């Protein structure tokens, strides 16, 4: 019963066990399912958007821009983590098993899949297996699995995070100052070699201080969930606000930063752009407040889809790049309108198929893995008991 950005249960704060003394009763938050599903799909988009052919024209703008805007994905997960943890514990200190459960769902899967992805990276990209050559890959958290190293750092912070409303507000301001300050420092300070380059530039993406503002924002929201769920004027302003935030994120970087720090503000480094904070807040609040309306209009199928993706979000997150290694080449070699090796607008169809198929196969593989105790543990879940149906 786990997933990215989970509280004690798999879906929102849903749980089948009795709440501990420091927990409020379990409840299901459909908003959490929807936000987690959206964030997960955006992660898949990031890894898929390099596969369509991009040779000049509008494609050379569209796919990189889509990649940049999809960077709101991991920040959404972190805000949601803060929301669910704060809601679940409701101002109380976590119970003694809090950290052990979360390490089991993050670091334990990392230990298994880092080895698997190391082998895949060596096989598919030609990276040397020599530790003297590949140590940087390991130090960087083993590719996209670095997120499983980032989360435990934030869970540790939650143990000492102020749980009252006033304290959480003060902590939020402090966390935003730390996050934005570090994100600016990494591209404004004259760093050339040494420990500063390693901590701020090379590996900042896996260090909690660079993300802590998102987590603090989530805790702030989670302690005010009743007010957060009430429709506000933000819904009327959501589209223009999101457009403005997206334009700010997409604006060209100042020449000095682009010229000297380009390698650290693109790719994974794009997650550390301060302007991403505004887009994350707008998207999260808009999705949270509009989720009941969206899910009610979408019918049972949309509810089932969001719950299915949310339920197995961690496994899908872990597995989908492996699936992409198989599906991507197939769609590049596919005939006619199904090939990724074509210009716009033709590449939009196979690109959409790539996202759907990679997500679907990763979901199915995760479902298979959750059927036994060991493999379920490998994707941060618990195998269902005999006689019960998995969610």
N, C-alpha and C positions, 0 to 999 in steps of 0.2 A: 504494500500500500504506500506507494510513494510516487513522486514525480518532481520535475523541476519546480522550484518555488512552492513546495508543499509545506503544510503545517504538520499536524500529527496524522492527518489522513491523506488519502490520495487525491481526492477531488475537493478542492477548496479546503474546508476544514472538516470534511466528512470523515468519520472514523467509526469502526465497528467495536472499538474497545471503550471501556468505561473511562471517562475523563479523570485525570489525577486531581489532587487537591489544589494544584495551582493552575487548573485549566477550566475554562467555561464549557458547558455542554456542547457536544458536537452539533454542527449544523451544516447544511449544504449551501454553498454560495455559487450559484450558476454564473455569476459575474467572473469568478475566479477561473472556472472552466473555460469560458469564452476567451478571456485575456490570455490564459496559458496557451490555448490552441492557436490564437492569432500570433503570439510571440514565437511559438514553435514553427509555424509555417514561414515566418519571416526569416528564421535561422536557415531553413531549407532553401529559401530564395537566395540568401547570401552565397551558399555553396553551389547553387545551380547556375547563377547568372554569368559565370565565366565560360559556360559550355556553348552557348550559341555563337555563331561566327560574328565577329565584330570587326568589320573592315571599313572604317570610315562611315560617313553619313550619320544619320540619326541614331543608328545602333551604337555607335561609339559614345554617344551621349546617354542613351536610354538605359543600357544595362549597368554602366558604372553608377549612374544616378540612382537607379533602383537598389543597387548594392549599398549605397550610402544611406538612403532613407530606411532600408531594412535594418540598419544598425540599431534601431530603436528596440529590437527584439530582446537582447540580453538585459538592457536597463528595465524593460517591462517585467522580466522575470524577477529582478532584484526588488523592484517596488512591490510586486505581488508577494514576494517572500516576507518583506517587512509587514505588509498588511495582514497576512494570515497569521504570522507569529504574534503580532500585537493583539489581534482579535482573539486568537486562541487562548493566550495567557492573560489578557484583560488586566494589565497592570500588575500582575503577580510575577514572582520569580519562577523561572522554569523548574520543573521537577528534576531530580538527580539523573534520570536517564535521558534527558534532553539531548545532550551532546553526543552520547554514544549512538543514539538512533540516527542522528544526522551524519555522523562519520560513517556509519554502516551504509548509508544511502549515497554517499559522495566519494569518500576516499577509498572505500572498499571496491566499488566498481572501477575507479581510476586505476587501481593496482592491476586489475585484470586487463582492461582494455588498452592501457598504455603499451603493454607488451604487444598486443595484437596490432595496434596501429603502428607501432614501430616497425614490425615486419612488413605491413602493407606499404608504409611510406618508403622503406628501402626497396621493396619490389616494384612499386609503381612510379616512383619519382627518381630513383637512382641515388638517393641519399646513402652515404657510406654508413656501414654498420659499425665501423671503427669508433669506439667511444671518444677518441681524440677528435673525431670529426663530427660526431652526432651529439655531443654533450649539450650543445645549444638547444637542440630540439627537446631534450629532456628537461633542461632548465626552464624552457618556455612552457612547460606543463603538458607536453605530448600533444601538440596540435590543438584542435578545438576542445580537447579534454581539460584544458587549463581552467575551464569554468567550474569543474568539480574540485579544483584546488582553491578557487576563489570563494566558493560558498562556505566552506568550514571557517574561513577567517571571519566572515560576517556573523556566523552563528556564535563564534566566540565573543564577538562584540556585543551580541544580543544579551549575553549573560550579565553584562555590566551596564547595559543601556538604560537610561532613566525610563521608568515605566509610567510615571504620572504624565498628565497632559502638559503641564507647564515644563517639566523636565524634558519631555520629548520634543517640545517646541525649541527649547534652548539647544538640545543636542542636534536637532535638524539644522539649525542655523550654523552651528559649529561644523557639522559634517559637510554642508554645502561649501563653506569657506575652505575646508581642507581639500575637498574634491576638486573644486574649480581652481583653487590656488595651485595644486600640484599639476593639474592638466595644463595650466598656462605656463608653469615653471618649466615643464619638460620641453617646450618649444620656444621659450623666450630667453632662458638662461644660456650662457655660452658653455655648453657641456661638450667636451671633446675627450673621450676616453675616461678611464677610471671608474670608481664606484658609482659616481653620479650618473654616468651614461648607462650603466647596467641597471640601476634601480629605477631611474626615471624614464629612460628611453627604451632600452631593450626588453625589459620585463615588467614595465608598469602595468600592462594589461592584466596581469594575474595577481596584482597586489590590491588588497581591500581598500586602502586609502583613496585610490583613484576612482572607486565606485561607491564609496560609503554614503554619499549624498542620496543616491537612489534608494538605498536601504533605509536611511533615516526618513526619507519622504514616505516610504511605505509604512513604517512604524507610526509616523505622525497621522497618516490616514487611517491606519488600523484601529487606533484608539478613538477615532471619531467616525466609525463606520456608519452609525445611524444617520449622521448629517451628510456623510458622503453619498449615501444612497438616495438622497432626496434630489429630484430633478432641479437643476439650477439654470441660471442664465447662461452658464457655460455651454449648455447643449445648443443654444441658439448661435453661440459664437464659435462653436467647435470647429466648423469647417474653415472659416477664415483664419482662426487662430492657428490651426494645424498647418494651413497653407503658409502663413507668415513664418511659423517655426521651421517648416521644411525649407523655405527660401533662405532663411538665415543659416541653416545647416549646409545648404547646397552652395552658398556663396563662395566664390573663389577665395582661397587662403591668401593672406598677405604675401607679397613676393618673397620677403625674407624667410618666412616660415616654409613656404613651398619649395624654395630653392635649397635651403640648408637642412630642413627636417622632413622633407617629403616622405622618406621611407618610414617615418614614425607617426605620420598622421593619416596614412592610407592603410588599407587592409585592416588588420586587427586594431591598429592604432586609431582607426576612425571611431572606435567605440569611446575613445578618450577625448573627443572634441567637446569643449564646454557647451557649445550650442546645442548638442544633443539633449541636454537636460531639459530645455524648454519643450522640445517636441515630445519627449517621453512623458512629461507631466500632462500635457494637453491630451495626448493619445490615451493615456491611462484613465484620466478622469472622464473623458468622453466615452470610452468603452465601458467603464464601470457604471456610469449613469444610464447609458442607453442599452446595456446588455439585456435587462428584462424585456424591453420593447423588441429588441432584435430577436431574442430567443422565442418570444411569444408569436412573432410574425413568421419566423422561420419554420415553425412546426416541430413535430417530434423528430424528424430526421436531423435538423440542425442541432437540437439538444443532444441527440445520440452521438453526432459527429464530434461536437465540442467535448463531450464527456469522454469519448473514446480516445481522442488525442490527448486530452488532459490526463487521463488515467495512466497512460503509458508514455508520457512526455519525456521522461528521463531516458527510457530505452530508445525511443525514436531519435532523441538528440544524440545519443551515443552511436547508434548504428547507421544513421542515414548517409554519412560520407562513404562508408563501405559499400552501401547499395549504389551510391552514385558512381563509384568506380566501375560497376557493372552495367548500369542502365545508360549512363552518359555515352559511352562508345557505341552502344546499340543504336541510339537515336542519332548519333552523328553519321552512322553508316546506313541509316534507314532510307528507303527510296522516297522520291517525290516530296509531297508536302509534309512528310513526317520527319524529315532530316533537320538536324540543328545546323547543318552546314549550308545555310542560306541567309540571305539578307532580310531585313524587315520589309513588309510586315509578316512575311512567311515564317520567320523563326519564332513568332509568338505562339503558334500552335504547338510545335514540339517542345518549346520551353515550358508551356503550361503542362503538357503531358509529362515532362521530366519531373516537375515539382510534385504532381499528383502521384506518379508511379513511385518515386523515391520515398515519399511520405507513406504511401500505402504499404509498400513492401517492408519498410522499417517497422511500421505498426504491426504487421502480420508476424514478422520475425520476433518482435518483442513479446507478442502474445504467446508464441511458442516457447520462448525462454521462460516465461512466468509460470509454466506448468510444472516445473520441478523446483525443489527448494534451492539447489545450488545455482542454477542458471537464473532463477528469479532474483537471488541475492546479487548476481552479477549486474543486473540492471536496476538495482536499488529497490526491488519490490519483494513481496512475500508471496509465496505460492498459495493459491486458494485452498482452503480446507476441502477434504473429500465431501462431496455432496453439495458443494456450493458452486455457483456460477461466477466466473470472473466478470468484473465490471466491463 
